[in-house]
Amino acid sequence: MAYRTVPVHLPGSVPPTPAQVLRLLLGTVLLWLASTAAAAAPAPDVIDALGEPRIESVGLGLIPRNVASVIAMDRAGFMWIGTGDGLVRYDGHKFRPQGRVGKDVLSQNLGLVRALLPTLDGRLWIGTESDGLAVYDPLTETVELRPLIDNGAAGAPTVRALAEDRDGAIWVGTMGQGLQRLDTSTGRVMQLRRSSVDGGLGDDRVLAAVNKGETFETTREALDKLGAAGITRSVMILNGLGGKVHSRQHADNSARLANATQPEYLATLVVSFPMGEQRFRAGFPEWEPLSQHELFVETEQLLSALELKRTVFRSDHASNYLVLKGTLGADKARLLAQVRQAIEAPEQAHLRPAWARGL
């Protein structure tokens, strides 16, 4: 049987518009849904039970060795689990091992995964114990190794930490091979090197003399990039490294470097040579060690030149005669007063005795 809709309206009334009819129908449907939901709603005790948090074990027997060393979620929503025996991807339903490109199963295994970093371009960077750095490309669904600087060491360096900066570069924290920066657009790797004596400083003449392999500008650039990447920076200045000849410029330019970069932590320790001075003096023949008094004068010069906003300052290493602790610049006046007392009246400055210094 066929039906036909006949519009009916009272004399003198205005027929409803299609929009009005649609609103009326929607209101009726919503009212019906609300009443149905209310009738079917569970009792309060059921709601309370559903609201309790639950911890459920997933992947038991599916994750290698049942150990998850690190977990991360990529931009596509996949959960990645680093294990003691490779990498596993979880899509919410099932677990899938993800090996690297290789000819056989053994060469595909990434081994112990130490760090995971999903990046803005959708890739996943992987830090491993024995294979160094690897990257997963979602377009090809493959994992490939990325070589790092190893300075001739046997095997790839262990990667323990990963971070991405504003330029898309990957910062890699390694065991034994320092901090390295991978430019993902060129593939170039830069290593933040250390000299034969530990510590950071900012005078180019002293940097060249100790064969550090860096300059004021390269050090500042590295510190700025670390800060831009949100990585906490700790700078160590070696008190006395410039010797008697370059003490003042060593203090002034080290302060200039700190002022330009505003590191989160700054510390000093007295330079020492547990293995002897012969190698050091070969490249820096004019170097002569500072006396206790001269070390205090250099420290005063450094503190006077520092213009820091919120930097934790420590000079409490076992090599230091005078222990200094504070925040710069809030505690600058107090710290300077302590150093000046050590210069003018060392017997009243509570100095660490020579036998207690760890050199």
ABEGO torsion letter per residue (X at the ends): XBBBBBBBBBBGBBBBBAAAAAAAAAAAAAAAAAAAAAAABBBAAAAAAAABBBBBBBGBGABBGGBBABBBBBAAGBBBBBBAAEBBBBAGABBBBBBBBBABAAAABAEBBABBBBBAAGBBBBBBAAAEBBBBBAAAGBBBBBBBBAGGBBEBBBBABBBBBAAGBBBBBBBGAEBBBBBAAAGBBBBBBBBABBEBBABAAAAAAAGAGBBAAAAAAAAAAAAAAGBBBBBBBBBGAAEAAAAAAAAAAAAAAAAAAGBABBBBBBBBBAAEAAAAAAABAABBBBBAAAAAAAAAAAAAABBBABBBBBBABAABABBBBEBOAAAAAAAAAAAAAAAABAAAAGBBBAAABBX
